[in-house]
């Protein structure tokens, strides 16, 4: 019997920090209708003629800084590749492959490689713990379009979210083992933000407000990104014996003010005047370190916090290719 294939899919990264490669990456990413959900004509004008030509200059400088800090490579690509290699060495049940939703290695190329082994089943695990249309939804749409063109379609299993899996939570506890929350005035769980409009679309009444997402996960809000990240924070906090008044959920990387709040940078700037001078930051939406963790949190947020009067801002590294994360993936794939 042929072995099943496990395909890990992450978001993507420019091929290099050059202006042209960053432009190509941003254009592919932002032209996705699940990322910027406006009519395609207006999205083309906005992305190709306005956002990318302007933003690529600044972004290429930031990516160059990221590459330099990471030994001349993309940490997202390196960590995902190392995770794949480690999974293949630690177990023999699945042939493990990886791809990126945008740029290289592409989903199309990964499927071509997997096809050659004629797997008994294809299991797909996006490396996004919480469902969002712009991440897990986009991966599913692109993947199934490509698979549907094949003459032979294997048995197929797609895992759309797993934020509440005990092994995923335990992997974050393991990542935090070198940090004692008692040494900090506050712990922040900083998640990638989403437009409020996209969160609202999860519901039949097109409104997230009033669904109690900050306090519980229920049948109605199970696939709401907001409820999922609050629940993730709660589960990690409980494992750390972290009191509810000692931590806060925030959202980073916003493009406009009509995104999920509170905003991580604004919260951090306001902490020192409240006497909060030592902060520990988790970012459980990211399973591999990348621009948003290494630069945005580790450099930019740290600088603005110190400038506002803070003393210490430490960041808990992502799961990357830790043994605990490898174990969690095997558990998630086997039991979900």
CORUR-V538842 format. One record per helix or strand of 2 or more residues. SS is the DSSP state (a for helix, b for strand). FROM is the first residue (numbers start at 1). TO is the last residue. If there is no record, write none. Layout:
SS/FROM/TO + SS/FROM/TO
This chain:
b/4/12 + a/19/30 + a/40/69 + a/75/90 + b/94/102 + a/107/116 + b/121/126 + a/133/147 + b/155/159 + a/166/175 + a/181/183 + b/186/192 + a/196/200 + a/225/239 + a/244/246 + b/247/252 + a/264/274 + b/278/282 + a/291/307 + b/312/315 + a/323/335
